[in-house]
Amino acid sequence: MTWPVPGPAADMLARSLQTGRLAHAYLFLGTEGSGQVETANHFAKSILCQGEGERPCGVCIQCRLFESGNHPDVILIQPDGNRIKIDQVRELQKAFSMKSMENATKVYIVHQAEKMTVEAANALLKFLEEPTSPVVAILLAESKSKLLPTVISRCQLIAFERRPVSQVEQLLQQEGMTSSRAKFLAHLKQSYGAAKEFASQERFADILTLMVQLSEELATRRGNPLFTIQEKVIKPSWASGEIDDLLECLAWWYRDVLHVSLGRETAVAADGQLDKYRSQAAQYRTDQLVGMIDTILMTKKRLQGNANVQLTLEQMILRLQGV
């Protein structure tokens, strides 16, 4: 099976699989969109795969369990809020102290490992030094600067470079996506895996529709964006990730409007919306558009810090209306 992000990192990991010489811990370093998440998943599935020939085979029970997200010997750790806490590492240690249910080797993947608290990092360090069973750790981080040097020293470093947006766009089109949507998602997520995951979400169409509706209500002063947010986001109880995606899309929308306002129409991500962009660009000054983007991004940051969702979104709308 082809690696999702071909290159030096994939080649090195493939050689480790072929020779059976796996490190007990890996640190994948790269910015969002560099392909480290997709590669970590592919590598983990390859480790667990029990098929013949090239791994992962995609058809054995281990591969199917991994793809379903129900493999008992795989644990994913994500930040709880904006930190990875010691209790999460303790739960990992507890789970892996039990005998492997399916496979000889267990795998855990720590996303945004740089967000570990010092206590969590020290607990993980002990687990790296004294694993209770055959374990492969895969840590993902943007840089080494916020990780304990002792944690880094226990890992084999694998560096990732961001994949060009044009390549992500091409891959999405090969999946059957329209060129306009592929272009927008490639710019928005800058990662093939993240773009595919976003497009497969249940609220994907709702997010894009609401993005356009809010921008039109704000530009034309018709409708009530506060009511729209209440009815379409707050009452249906959107998940934090869905709201995060909405704000990311809305920020990119105004980025495109700003490009049009500056006469750079070829730089827009969603070229299928040019008519709306031109109409909205006529309603704002460039400094106002910059302020609107900043407001949306600040709202996104505040919500990631566990601010009150309804109040924070309402404050954002009022600020955007004030422009």
Secondary structure, DSSP 8 states (H G I E B T S, - for coil): ---SS-SHHHHHHHHHHHHT---SEEEEE--TTSSHHHHHHHHHHHHH---SSSS--SSSHHHHHHHHT--TTEEEE--BTTBB-HHHHHHHHHHHTS--SS-S-EEEEETTGGGB-HHHHHHHHHHHHS-SSSEEEEEEES-STTS-HHHHHTSEEEE-----HHHHHHHHHHTT--HHHHHHHHHHH-SHHHHHHHHTSTTHHHHHHHHHHHHHHHHH--S-HHHHHIIIIITTT--HHHHHHHHHHHHHHHHHHHHHHTT-GGG-S-GGGHHHHHHHHTTS-HHHHHHHHHHHHHHHHHHHTT--HHHHHHHHHHHHHH-
